[in-house]
Amino acid sequence: QVQLVESGGGLVQPGGSLRLSCAASGFTFSINAMRWYRQAPGKERELVATISSGGGITDYVASVKGRFTISRDNRKNTVYLQMNSLKAEDTAVYYCKAVSYIYWGQGTQVTVSS
């Protein structure tokens, strides 16, 4: 009964910021590394960021390094993606996923446009 519920997306101007959240349930969140992905229309789903189970190790795709920060709160079973200095090319549906499981949520739409 894995459930992943992404939220926090919306319309933002270039250079702006958004904070995405993913609320997880149905598995042992605190021992699972988590990832954020994104997918633009007609494009392949792209891995954006990864965080270790305890939050001490993070990794990012080159295009978002220095702008995005992945974090987690294991008490709340929630993983976050802070997105700063947003660009039009960041426009996509953003999804979270446990590294070791196949389940996906509905995703949350991020649109960066003037």
N, CA, C and O atoms as a printed pandas DataFrame, in Angstrom:
     atom_number atom_name residue_name chain_id  residue_number  x_coord  y_coord  z_coord
0              1         N          GLN        A               1    0.839   -1.203    0.000
1              2        CA          GLN        A               1    0.000    0.000    0.000
2              3         C          GLN        A               1    0.874    1.252    0.000
3              4         O          GLN        A               1    0.614    2.208    0.731
4              5         N          VAL        A               2    1.906    1.229   -0.828
5              6        CA          VAL        A               2    2.799    2.374   -0.936
6              7         C          VAL        A               2    2.028    3.557   -1.505
7              8         O          VAL        A               2    1.289    3.420   -2.480
8              9         N          GLN        A               3    2.208    4.718   -0.887
9             10        CA          GLN        A               3    1.617    5.947   -1.376
10            11         C          GLN        A               3    2.650    7.062   -1.340
11            12         O          GLN        A               3    3.345    7.247   -0.342
12            13         N          LEU        A               4    2.743    7.801   -2.436
13            14        CA          LEU        A               4    3.634    8.945   -2.550
14            15         C          LEU        A               4    2.807   10.101   -3.075
15            16         O          LEU        A               4    2.229   10.012   -4.158
16            17         N          VAL        A               5    2.745   11.186   -2.317
17            18        CA          VAL        A               5    1.903   12.327   -2.674
18            19         C          VAL        A               5    2.775   13.566   -2.774
19            20         O          VAL        A               5    3.216   14.113   -1.763
20            21         N          GLU        A               6    3.019   14.005   -4.004
21            22        CA          GLU        A               6    3.819   15.196   -4.261
22            23         C          GLU        A               6    2.937   16.440   -4.217
23            24         O          GLU        A               6    1.773   16.401   -4.616
24            25         N          SER        A               7    3.501   17.544   -3.729
25            26        CA          SER        A               7    2.774   18.800   -3.681
26            27         C          SER        A               7    3.760   19.960   -3.727
27            28         O          SER        A               7    4.968   19.761   -3.601
28            29         N          GLY        A               8    3.245   21.162   -3.907
29            30        CA          GLY        A               8    4.053   22.366   -3.857
30            31         C          GLY        A               8    4.377   22.992   -5.192
31            32         O          GLY        A               8    4.976   24.066   -5.238
32            33         N          GLY        A               9    4.000   22.350   -6.274
33            34        CA          GLY        A               9    4.265   22.909   -7.581
34            35         C          GLY        A               9    3.365   24.093   -7.882
35            36         O          GLY        A               9    2.444   24.407   -7.129
36            37         N          GLY        A              10    3.654   24.743   -9.004
37            38        CA          GLY        A              10    2.872   25.884   -9.419
38            39         C          GLY        A              10    3.576   26.663  -10.495
39            40         O          GLY        A              10    4.570   26.213  -11.064
40            41         N          LEU        A              11    3.047   27.846  -10.771
41            42        CA          LEU        A              11    3.613   28.752  -11.764
42            43         C          LEU        A              11    4.520   29.752  -11.067
43            44         O          LEU        A              11    4.117   30.381  -10.089
44            45         N          VAL        A              12    5.740   29.901  -11.564
45            46        CA          VAL        A              12    6.704   30.815  -10.972
46            47         C          VAL        A              12    7.491   31.493  -12.088
47            48         O          VAL        A              12    7.692   30.918  -13.158
48            49         N          GLN        A              13    7.931   32.720  -11.826
49            50        CA          GLN        A              13    8.715   33.449  -12.816
50            51         C          GLN        A              13   10.163   32.974  -12.832
51            52         O          GLN        A              13   10.645   32.456  -11.824
52            53         N          PRO        A              14   10.866   33.137  -13.949
53            54        CA          PRO        A              14   12.297   32.807  -13.957
54            55         C          PRO        A              14   13.025   33.544  -12.839
55            56         O          PRO        A              14   12.782   34.725  -12.593
56            57         N          GLY        A              15   13.926   32.824  -12.163
57            58        CA          GLY        A              15   14.633   33.368  -11.020
58            59         C          GLY        A              15   13.936   33.154   -9.699
59            60         O          GLY        A              15   14.524   33.407   -8.647
60            61         N          GLY        A              16   12.707   32.697   -9.722
61            62        CA          GLY        A              16   11.944   32.477   -8.514
62            63         C          GLY        A              16   12.254   31.149   -7.850
63            64         O          GLY        A              16   13.138   30.409   -8.283
64            65         N          SER        A              17   11.503   30.855   -6.776
65            66        CA          SER        A              17   11.736   29.667   -5.970
66            67         C          SER        A              17   10.440   28.927   -5.693
67            68         O          SER        A              17    9.367   29.526   -5.630
68            69         N          LEU        A              18   10.554   27.617   -5.527
69            70        CA          LEU        A              18    9.471   26.761   -5.065
70            71         C          LEU        A              18   10.050   25.702   -4.145
71            72         O          LEU        A              18   11.216   25.325   -4.270
72            73         N          ARG        A              19    9.230   25.224   -3.221
73            74        CA          ARG        A              19    9.595   24.108   -2.360
74            75         C          ARG        A              19    8.592   22.985   -2.570
75            76         O          ARG        A              19    7.412   23.137   -2.253
76            77         N          LEU        A              20    9.054   21.862   -3.100
77            78        CA          LEU        A              20    8.211   20.699   -3.316
78            79         C          LEU        A              20    8.277   19.771   -2.107
79            80         O          LEU        A              20    9.312   19.670   -1.448
80            81         N          SER        A              21    7.171   19.099   -1.821
81            82        CA          SER        A              21    7.105   18.116   -0.753
82            83         C          SER        A              21    6.586   16.794   -1.304
83            84         O          SER        A              21    5.801   16.772   -2.252
84            85         N          CYS        A              22    7.025   15.701   -0.710
85            86        CA          CYS        A              22    6.525   14.371   -1.041
86            87         C          CYS        A              22    6.255   13.632    0.259
87            88         O          CYS        A              22    7.182   13.307    1.000
88            89         N          ALA        A              23    4.989   13.370    0.531
89            90        CA          ALA        A              23    4.575   12.640    1.724
90            91         C          ALA        A              23    4.472   11.161    1.378
91            92         O          ALA        A              23    3.746   10.780    0.459
92            93         N          ALA        A              24    5.204   10.325    2.122
93            94        CA          ALA        A              24    5.295    8.898    1.836
94            95         C          ALA        A              24    4.616    8.081    2.923
95            96         O          ALA        A              24    4.620    8.460    4.094
96            97         N          SER        A              25    4.033    6.954    2.522
97            98        CA          SER        A              25    3.458    6.016    3.469
98            99         C          SER        A              25    3.458    4.624    2.858
99           100         O          SER        A              25    3.612    4.471    1.646
100          101         N          GLY        A              26    3.282    3.599    3.706
101          102        CA          GLY        A              26    3.184    2.233    3.234
102          103         C          GLY        A              26    4.503    1.488    3.123
103          104         O          GLY        A              26    4.529    0.351    2.653
104          105         N          PHE        A              27    5.593    2.103    3.545
105          106        CA          PHE        A              27    6.895    1.450    3.599
106          107         C          PHE        A              27    7.737    2.132    4.662
107          108         O          PHE        A              27    7.358    3.179    5.188
108          109         N          THR        A              28    8.886    1.532    4.980
109          110        CA          THR        A              28    9.737    2.070    6.041
110          111         C          THR        A              28   10.579    3.203    5.467
111          112         O          THR        A              28   11.688    2.991    4.975
112          113         N          PHE        A              29   10.030    4.395    5.542
113          114        CA          PHE        A              29   10.640    5.563    4.920
114          115         C          PHE        A              29   12.064    5.805    5.408
115          116         O          PHE        A              29   12.948    6.108    4.607
116          117         N          SER        A              30   12.293    5.673    6.711
117          118        CA          SER        A              30   13.559    6.089    7.314
118          119         C          SER        A              30   14.766    5.257    6.889
119          120         O          SER        A              30   15.897    5.693    7.101
120          121         N          ILE        A              31   14.572    4.091    6.304
121          122        CA          ILE        A              31   15.695    3.273    5.840
122          123         C          ILE        A              31   15.832    3.276    4.322
123          124         O          ILE        A              31   16.636    2.526    3.768
124          125         N          ASN        A              32   15.061    4.106    3.657
125          126        CA          ASN        A              32   15.089    4.151    2.201
126          127         C          ASN        A              32   15.668    5.448    1.675
127          128         O          ASN        A              32   15.217    6.534    2.039
128          129         N          ALA        A              33   16.671    5.329    0.817
129          130        CA          ALA        A              33   17.108    6.481    0.047
130          131         C          ALA        A              33   15.969    6.925   -0.875
131          132         O          ALA        A              33   15.201    6.098   -1.368
132          133         N          MET        A              34   15.869    8.227   -1.099
133          134        CA          MET        A              34   14.783    8.779   -1.891
134          135         C          MET        A              34   15.328    9.612   -3.041
135          136         O          MET        A              34   16.443   10.129   -2.984
136          137         N          ARG        A              35   14.515    9.730   -4.089
137          138        CA          ARG        A              35   14.902   10.486   -5.268
138          139         C          ARG        A              35   13.777   11.385   -5.744
139          140         O          ARG        A              35   12.598   11.086   -5.554
140          141         N          TRP        A              36   14.160   12.494   -6.367
141          142        CA          TRP        A              36   13.267   13.322   -7.157
142          143         C          TRP        A              36   13.613   13.152   -8.633
143          144         O          TRP        A              36   14.783   13.160   -9.016
144          145         N          TYR        A              37   12.571   12.996   -9.454
145          146        CA          TYR        A              37   12.676   12.950  -10.905
146          147         C          TYR        A              37   11.806   14.054  -11.488
147          148         O          TYR        A              37   10.960   14.625  -10.799
148          149         N          ARG        A              38   12.025   14.347  -12.767
149          150        CA          ARG        A              38   11.129   15.253  -13.474
150          151         C          ARG        A              38   10.936   14.767  -14.905
151          152         O          ARG        A              38   11.783   14.068  -15.462
152          153         N          GLN        A              39    9.807   15.151  -15.485
153          154        CA          GLN        A              39    9.502   14.767  -16.855
154          155         C          GLN        A              39    8.747   15.895  -17.552
155          156         O          GLN        A              39    7.675   16.304  -17.107
156          157         N          ALA        A              40    9.312   16.388  -18.638
157          158        CA          ALA        A              40    8.663   17.378  -19.478
158          159         C          ALA        A              40    7.898   16.662  -20.588
159          160         O          ALA        A              40    8.243   15.532  -20.932
160          161         N          PRO        A              41    6.863   17.293  -21.159
161          162        CA          PRO        A              41    6.087   16.641  -22.226
162          163         C          PRO        A              41    6.975   16.176  -23.373
163          164         O          PRO        A              41    7.803   16.937  -23.874
164          165         N          GLY        A              42    6.799   14.923  -23.785
165          166        CA          GLY        A              42    7.571   14.371  -24.881
166          167         C          GLY        A              42    9.001   14.012  -24.551
167          168         O          GLY        A              42    9.744   13.584  -25.434
168          169         N          LYS        A              43    9.409   14.174  -23.299
169          170        CA          LYS        A              43   10.776   13.892  -22.881
170          171         C          LYS        A              43   10.812   12.689  -21.947
171          172         O          LYS        A              43    9.804   12.330  -21.338
172          173         N          GLU        A              44   11.980   12.074  -21.842
173          174        CA          GLU        A              44   12.187   10.966  -20.924
174          175         C          GLU        A              44   12.253   11.487  -19.494
175          176         O          GLU        A              44   12.723   12.599  -19.254
176          177         N          ARG        A              45   11.783   10.685  -18.549
177          178        CA          ARG        A              45   11.886   11.035  -17.145
178          179         C          ARG        A              45   13.361   11.111  -16.740
179          180         O          ARG        A              45   14.152   10.233  -17.084
180          181         N          GLU        A              46   13.721   12.168  -16.006
181          182        CA          GLU        A              46   15.098   12.477  -15.678
182          183         C          GLU        A              46   15.307   12.463  -14.169
183          184         O          GLU        A              46   14.520   13.056  -13.431
184          185         N          LEU        A              47   16.352   11.797  -13.706
185          186        CA          LEU        A              47   16.719   11.835  -12.294
186          187         C          LEU        A              47   17.294   13.206  -11.963
187          188         O          LEU        A              47   18.207   13.679  -12.640
188          189         N          VAL        A              48   16.761   13.844  -10.924
189          190        CA          VAL        A              48   17.172   15.185  -10.534
190          191         C          VAL        A              48   18.045   15.176   -9.289
191          192         O          VAL        A              48   19.089   15.829   -9.266
192          193         N          ALA        A              49   17.637   14.444   -8.249
193          194        CA          ALA        A              49   18.341   14.489   -6.972
194          195         C          ALA        A              49   18.117   13.205   -6.195
195          196         O          ALA        A              49   17.088   12.547   -6.348
196          197         N          THR        A              50   19.090   12.853   -5.357
197          198        CA          THR        A              50   19.039   11.672   -4.499
198          199         C          THR        A              50   19.479   12.057   -3.095
199          200         O          THR        A              50   20.371   12.888   -2.924
200          201         N          ILE        A              51   18.855   11.453   -2.093
201          202        CA          ILE        A              51   19.258   11.657   -0.706
202          203         C          ILE        A              51   19.306   10.313    0.003
203          204         O          ILE        A              51   18.418    9.480   -0.180
204          205         N          SER        A              52   20.336   10.099    0.809
205          206        CA          SER        A              52   20.488    8.867    1.563
206          207         C          SER        A              52   19.445    8.782    2.670
207          208         O          SER        A              52   18.776    9.768    2.979
208          209         N          SER        A              53   19.308    7.601    3.264
209          210        CA          SER        A              53   18.237    7.375    4.232
210          211         C          SER        A              53   18.290    8.322    5.426
211          212         O          SER        A              53   17.250    8.772    5.907
212          213         N          GLY        A              54   19.489    8.625    5.904
213          214        CA          GLY        A              54   19.637    9.538    7.028
214          215         C          GLY        A              54   19.773   10.991    6.637
215          216         O          GLY        A              54   19.797   11.861    7.508
216          217         N          GLY        A              55   19.862   11.275    5.353
217          218        CA          GLY        A              55   19.957   12.642    4.871
218          219         C          GLY        A              55   21.364   13.188    4.749
219          220         O          GLY        A              55   21.543   14.340    4.353
220          221         N          GLY        A              56   22.372   12.387    5.080
221          222        CA          GLY        A              56   23.735   12.888    5.114
222          223         C          GLY        A              56   24.448   12.953    3.781
223          224         O          GLY        A              56   25.467   13.634    3.659
224          225         N          ILE        A              57   23.937   12.263    2.783
225          226        CA          ILE        A              57   24.568   12.238    1.470
226          227         C          ILE        A              57   23.533   12.639    0.436
227          228         O          ILE        A              57   22.425   12.103    0.414
228          229         N          THR        A              58   23.897   13.584   -0.420
229          230        CA          THR        A              58   23.008   14.028   -1.488
230          231         C          THR        A              58   23.757   14.077   -2.805
231          232         O          THR        A              58   24.983   14.187   -2.834
232          233         N          ASP        A              59   23.005   13.995   -3.897
233          234        CA          ASP        A              59   23.585   14.068   -5.224
234          235         C          ASP        A              59   22.569   14.701   -6.157
235          236         O          ASP        A              59   21.362   14.559   -5.963
236          237         N          TYR        A              60   23.070   15.414   -7.189
237          238        CA          TYR        A              60   22.215   16.163   -8.097
238          239         C          TYR        A              60   22.680   16.017   -9.528
239          240         O          TYR        A              60   23.867   15.828   -9.793
240          241         N          VAL        A              61   21.737   16.107  -10.448
241          242        CA          VAL        A              61   22.109   16.217  -11.847
242          243         C          VAL        A              61   22.810   17.567  -12.051
243          244         O          VAL        A              61   22.488   18.550  -11.383
244          245         N          ALA        A              62   23.767   17.601  -12.979
245          246        CA          ALA        A              62   24.603   18.788  -13.136
246          247         C          ALA        A              62   23.796   20.063  -13.371
247          248         O          ALA        A              62   24.177   21.129  -12.886
248          249         N          SER        A              63   22.704   19.971  -14.097
249          250        CA          SER        A              63   21.936   21.148  -14.471
250          251         C          SER        A              63   21.265   21.856  -13.293
251          252         O          SER        A              63   20.853   23.007  -13.435
252          253         N          VAL        A              64   21.144   21.204  -12.138
253          254        CA          VAL        A              64   20.503   21.830  -10.980
254          255         C          VAL        A              64   21.457   22.058   -9.817
255          256         O          VAL        A              64   21.051   22.629   -8.804
256          257         N          LYS        A              65   22.701   21.634   -9.926
257          258        CA          LYS        A              65   23.659   21.821   -8.837
258          259         C          LYS        A              65   23.814   23.297   -8.512
259          260         O          LYS        A              65   23.952   24.132   -9.407
260          261         N          GLY        A              66   23.791   23.609   -7.227
261          262        CA          GLY        A              66   23.901   24.981   -6.776
262          263         C          GLY        A              66   22.589   25.718   -6.724
263          264         O          GLY        A              66   22.521   26.814   -6.166
264          265         N          ARG        A              67   21.529   25.142   -7.298
265          266        CA          ARG        A              67   20.215   25.784   -7.308
266          267         C          ARG        A              67   19.171   24.996   -6.507
267          268         O          ARG        A              67   18.311   25.595   -5.861
268          269         N          PHE        A              68   19.238   23.664   -6.544
269          270        CA          PHE        A              68   18.255   22.817   -5.869
270          271         C          PHE        A              68   18.885   22.157   -4.649
271          272         O          PHE        A              68   20.081   21.865   -4.640
272          273         N          THR        A              69   18.072   21.924   -3.616
273          274        CA          THR        A              69   18.511   21.219   -2.421
274          275         C          THR        A              69   17.470   20.176   -2.038
275          276         O          THR        A              69   16.304   20.508   -1.826
276          277         N          ILE        A              70   17.889   18.911   -1.950
277          278        CA          ILE        A              70   17.019   17.846   -1.475
278          279         C          ILE        A              70   17.241   17.660    0.022
279          280         O          ILE        A              70   18.375   17.725    0.497
280          281         N          SER        A              71   16.163   17.428    0.765
281          282        CA          SER        A              71   16.252   17.193    2.195
282          283         C          SER        A              71   15.119   16.259    2.608
283          284         O          SER        A              71   14.235   15.952    1.808
284          285         N          ARG        A              72   15.151   15.810    3.865
285          286        CA          ARG        A              72   14.094   14.919    4.327
286          287         C          ARG        A              72   13.862   15.091    5.813
287          288         O          ARG        A              72   14.751   15.524    6.546
288          289         N          ASP        A              73   12.664   14.748    6.251
289          290        CA          ASP        A              73   12.293   14.727    7.654
290          291         C          ASP        A              73   11.722   13.345    7.925
291          292         O          ASP        A              73   10.577   13.060    7.575
292          293         N          ASN        A              74   12.521   12.486    8.549
293          294        CA          ASN        A              74   12.088   11.109    8.759
294          295         C          ASN        A              74   10.972   10.982    9.793
295          296         O          ASN        A              74   10.251    9.984    9.797
296          297         N          ARG        A              75   10.817   11.977   10.672
297          298        CA          ARG        A              75    9.684   11.973   11.607
298          299         C          ARG        A              75    8.367   12.175   10.871
299          300         O          ARG        A              75    7.332   11.652   11.283
300          301         N          LYS        A              76    8.411   12.937    9.774
301          302        CA          LYS        A              76    7.214   13.259    9.002
302          303         C          LYS        A              76    7.066   12.402    7.751
303          304         O          LYS        A              76    6.109   12.577    6.997
304          305         N          ASN        A              77    7.997   11.478    7.518
305          306        CA          ASN        A              77    7.980   10.644    6.305
306          307         C          ASN        A              77    7.843   11.507    5.052
307          308         O          ASN        A              77    7.037   11.219    4.166
308          309         N          THR        A              78    8.636   12.558    4.997
309          310        CA          THR        A              78    8.525   13.524    3.909
310          311         C          THR        A              78    9.900   13.862    3.352
311          312         O          THR        A              78   10.857   14.052    4.103
312          313         N          VAL        A              79    9.987   13.937    2.031
313          314        CA          VAL        A              79   11.185   14.399    1.348
314          315         C          VAL        A              79   10.841   15.692    0.616
315          316         O          VAL        A              79    9.737   15.839    0.091
316          317         N          TYR        A              80   11.794   16.632    0.583
317          318        CA          TYR        A              80   11.577   17.960    0.028
318          319         C          TYR        A              80   12.552   18.240   -1.105
319          320         O          TYR        A              80   13.626   17.642   -1.181
320          321         N          LEU        A              81   12.168   19.152   -1.979
321          322        CA          LEU        A              81   13.077   19.685   -2.979
322          323         C          LEU        A              81   12.919   21.199   -3.004
323          324         O          LEU        A              81   11.915   21.717   -3.492
324          325         N          GLN        A              82   13.913   21.907   -2.475
325          326        CA          GLN        A              82   13.942   23.360   -2.541
326          327         C          GLN        A              82   14.553   23.756   -3.871
327          328         O          GLN        A              82   15.676   23.361   -4.184
328          329         N          MET        A              83   13.824   24.533   -4.653
329          330        CA          MET        A              83   14.218   24.899   -6.002
330          331         C          MET        A              83   14.371   26.417   -6.068
331          332         O          MET        A              83   13.388   27.150   -5.952
332          333         N          ASN        A              84   15.603   26.885   -6.255
333          334        CA          ASN        A              84   15.901   28.312   -6.355
334          335         C          ASN        A              84   16.430   28.641   -7.740
335          336         O          ASN        A              84   16.830   27.758   -8.498
336          337         N          SER        A              85   16.425   29.932   -8.055
337          338        CA          SER        A              85   16.934   30.415   -9.344
338          339         C          SER        A              85   16.355   29.618  -10.502
339          340         O          SER        A              85   17.086   29.165  -11.383
340          341         N          LEU        A              86   15.052   29.452  -10.495
341          342        CA          LEU        A              86   14.395   28.595  -11.475
342          343         C          LEU        A              86   14.515   29.154  -12.885
343          344         O          LEU        A              86   14.496   30.366  -13.100
344          345         N          LYS        A              87   14.639   28.236  -13.840
345          346        CA          LYS        A              87   14.770   28.544  -15.255
346          347         C          LYS        A              87   13.622   27.906  -16.020
347          348         O          LYS        A              87   12.991   26.965  -15.539
348          349         N          ALA        A              88   13.355   28.423  -17.213
349          350        CA          ALA        A              88   12.285   27.861  -18.039
350          351         C          ALA        A              88   12.496   26.367  -18.285
351          352         O          ALA        A              88   11.528   25.609  -18.342
352          353         N          GLU        A              89   13.734   25.944  -18.429
353          354        CA          GLU        A              89   14.023   24.548  -18.683
354          355         C          GLU        A              89   13.777   23.626  -17.490
355          356         O          GLU        A              89   13.874   22.407  -17.627
356          357         N          ASP        A              90   13.460   24.192  -16.320
357          358        CA          ASP        A              90   13.055   23.390  -15.173
358          359         C          ASP        A              90   11.578   23.002  -15.229
359          360         O          ASP        A              90   11.116   22.217  -14.401
360          361         N          THR        A              91   10.840   23.538  -16.185
361          362        CA          THR        A              91    9.421   23.231  -16.322
362          363         C          THR        A              91    9.228   21.742  -16.581
363          364         O          THR        A              91    9.787   21.195  -17.532
364          365         N          ALA        A              92    8.432   21.085  -15.730
365          366        CA          ALA        A              92    8.219   19.648  -15.829
366          367         C          ALA        A              92    7.247   19.228  -14.737
367          368         O          ALA        A              92    6.908   20.014  -13.852
368          369         N          VAL        A              93    6.802   17.976  -14.810
369          370        CA          VAL        A              93    6.129   17.343  -13.684
370          371         C          VAL        A              93    7.205   16.682  -12.830
371          372         O          VAL        A              93    8.036   15.933  -13.345
372          373         N          TYR        A              94    7.193   16.954  -11.535
373          374        CA          TYR        A              94    8.189   16.440  -10.607
374          375         C          TYR        A              94    7.602   15.303   -9.781
375          376         O          TYR        A              94    6.492   15.408   -9.258
376          377         N          TYR        A              95    8.360   14.216   -9.671
377          378        CA          TYR        A              95    7.943   13.010   -8.965
378          379         C          TYR        A              95    8.979   12.627   -7.916
379          380         O          TYR        A              95   10.171   12.865   -8.107
380          381         N          CYS        A              96    8.536   12.038   -6.810
381          382        CA          CYS        A              96    9.464   11.423   -5.874
382          383         C          CYS        A              96    9.343    9.909   -5.946
383          384         O          CYS        A              96    8.327    9.379   -6.395
384          385         N          LYS        A              97   10.392    9.213   -5.497
385          386        CA          LYS        A              97   10.430    7.764   -5.570
386          387         C          LYS        A              97   11.467    7.230   -4.601
387          388         O          LYS        A              97   12.536    7.823   -4.447
388          389         N          ALA        A              98   11.164    6.113   -3.943
389          390        CA          ALA        A              98   12.166    5.401   -3.171
390          391         C          ALA        A              98   13.114    4.693   -4.130
391          392         O          ALA        A              98   12.673    4.115   -5.123
392          393         N          VAL        A              99   14.404    4.733   -3.844
393          394        CA          VAL        A              99   15.385    4.102   -4.718
394          395         C          VAL        A              99   15.081    2.619   -4.929
395          396         O          VAL        A              99   15.242    2.109   -6.037
396          397         N          SER        A             100   14.646    1.929   -3.884
397          398        CA          SER        A             100   14.515    0.473   -3.921
398          399         C          SER        A             100   13.137   -0.041   -4.320
399          400         O          SER        A             100   12.917   -1.253   -4.307
400          401         N          TYR        A             101   12.205    0.838   -4.673
401          402        CA          TYR        A             101   10.850    0.430   -5.020
402          403         C          TYR        A             101   10.437    1.006   -6.361
403          404         O          TYR        A             101   11.035    1.965   -6.850
404          405         N          ILE        A             102    9.398    0.407   -6.957
405          406        CA          ILE        A             102    8.976    0.774   -8.301
406          407         C          ILE        A             102    7.842    1.792   -8.323
407          408         O          ILE        A             102    7.429    2.210   -9.405
408          409         N          TYR        A             103    7.329    2.202   -7.176
409          410        CA          TYR        A             103    6.119    3.002   -7.114
410          411         C          TYR        A             103    6.382    4.467   -7.396
411          412         O          TYR        A             103    7.421    5.013   -7.026
412          413         N          TRP        A             104    5.408    5.103   -8.066
413          414        CA          TRP        A             104    5.424    6.520   -8.397
414          415         C          TRP        A             104    4.145    7.170   -7.901
415          416         O          TRP        A             104    3.093    6.533   -7.853
416          417         N          GLY        A             105    4.238    8.443   -7.531
417          418        CA          GLY        A             105    3.056    9.226   -7.229
418          419         C          GLY        A             105    2.504    9.885   -8.473
419          420         O          GLY        A             105    2.953    9.608   -9.586
420          421         N          GLN        A             106    1.525   10.760   -8.283
421          422        CA          GLN        A             106    0.907   11.497   -9.381
422          423         C          GLN        A             106    1.827   12.579   -9.936
423          424         O          GLN        A             106    1.728   12.928  -11.112
424          425         N          GLY        A             107    2.713   13.108   -9.113
425          426        CA          GLY        A             107    3.591   14.186   -9.517
426          427         C          GLY        A             107    2.968   15.547   -9.266
427          428         O          GLY        A             107    1.764   15.663   -9.037
428          429         N          THR        A             108    3.806   16.578   -9.310
429          430        CA          THR        A             108    3.342   17.949   -9.152
430          431         C          THR        A             108    3.955   18.809  -10.259
431          432         O          THR        A             108    5.152   18.724  -10.536
432          433         N          GLN        A             109    3.125   19.626  -10.881
433          434        CA          GLN        A             109    3.534   20.418  -12.040
434          435         C          GLN        A             109    4.285   21.669  -11.606
435          436         O          GLN        A             109    3.810   22.427  -10.761
436          437         N          VAL        A             110    5.456   21.880  -12.188
437          438        CA          VAL        A             110    6.227   23.107  -12.017
438          439         C          VAL        A             110    6.323   23.786  -13.370
439          440         O          VAL        A             110    6.808   23.195  -14.335
440          441         N          THR        A             111    5.864   25.024  -13.442
441          442        CA          THR        A             111    5.930   25.797  -14.675
442          443         C          THR        A             111    6.687   27.086  -14.405
443          444         O          THR        A             111    6.291   27.875  -13.548
444          445         N          VAL        A             112    7.773   27.301  -15.132
445          446        CA          VAL        A             112    8.602   28.494  -14.989
446          447         C          VAL        A             112    8.426   29.324  -16.250
447          448         O          VAL        A             112    8.860   28.926  -17.331
448          449         N          SER        A             113    7.788   30.481  -16.105
449          450        CA          SER        A             113    7.443   31.286  -17.274
450          451         C          SER        A             113    7.232   32.735  -16.869
451          452         O          SER        A             113    6.725   33.023  -15.785
452          453         N          SER        A             114    7.629   33.647  -17.756
453          454        CA          SER        A             114    7.401   35.059  -17.534
454          455         C          SER        A             114    5.943   35.413  -17.775
455          456         O          SER        A             114    5.558   36.574  -17.635
